[in-house]
Amino acid sequence: MELNAQKRGTRLHVALSGELDHHSADKARIMLDTLLHDVTVRELTLDLSGLTFMDSAGLGVVLGRYKTVHMRGGRMIVTGVSASIDRIFRMSGIYTLVERQ
């Protein structure tokens, strides 16, 4: 799993690539939490177009970072959602919490 981040003002854009599963979830969580340690971040965009696989552990990573941003009064956006990840997101109801672009 690879992560590429860019911050502009209060917006953080993170592009993920590879697999976000039980093997890589802890690494992704730590990396994202390090970036979100900056309390000025109010908008987190996760670009998932580079992900080839995501399981429930990956979903947990997304939900946990949503909680962090939401507690600051911010919002989370997901982009580049593949059909397989979209299915997981729809089944979980995550689209009631995060925006999809």
N, C-alpha and C positions, 0 to 999 in steps of 0.2 A: 504494500500500500504506500502510495506516494501522496504528498500534500504540497500544494503550492499556494501561498497566501499573499494577498495584497491588501493593504489598508489605505483608505482614503477618507480622511476626516473621521466620522463616526461609523463608517461602513467598512466591513471586513468581508472580502471575497476569498473563498477557499475552494480550490479545485482539487478534487480527490481522484486518484486513479489506481487501478489494480482491483484488489478484492478487499471489501470491508466485511470481515467475518470474525468468528470467534478467535482466529489466530492473530488478527491485526487490530481488533477493537481496542485493546488496552493502549497500544501505541497511538492510535488515532485519537483516543480520548485525551491522553496526556498532551499530545501536540496541540489539539484544539483548545484545551483548557489553558495551556500556556499562552496561546494567542488571546484568549478571552480574559486573561488576567488584566488586560488593559480595560479598565472600567468605562472608558469613553466609548467603547463599541456598543452601538445601539441597533445596528442592522447587520445580520450575518447572512451571507449568501453562500450556500453550498452548491457548487457546480459538480454534479454527479455524472457528467457525460463521459468521464474517463473510467468509471467503475465498470468492471466486468461481472461482479457478483456482490450481493449483499444478503446477509442473513439476519436473524433476529438480534444478534449481538450488534450488528451495524445499525439496526433500527434503534437500539438502546443508546448508541452514541449520538445519533441525531436527536432523539428525544431529550437526552440530558443537556445537550448544548442549547436546545430550544428553551429549556427551563431557565438556564443561566441568563440568556438574553431577555426572555420574557420578564424575569424578576427585575430587570433594569428598565422596564417599560419599552423594550425594543421589540424587534420582529425578526423572524427567520424566513428566508426564501430558499427554495430548492429549484435548481435548473438542471437541464440535461438529464431528466429522469427517463431511464430506459423502460421498456414495456414490463420487464420482469420486476424491476424495483418499484414501478408504479403499482403493480399488483400487490406487493407487500405493503406499500403505503396506503392503498385503498382499503385493504383488509384490516389494517391497524387503526384506521381512522385518523391518521396523522394530518391529512389535509384539512381537518377542522382546526388545526393549530398553526400550521405553516402554510405559506403561500407557495404556489407553484407557478413558475414562469417558463 
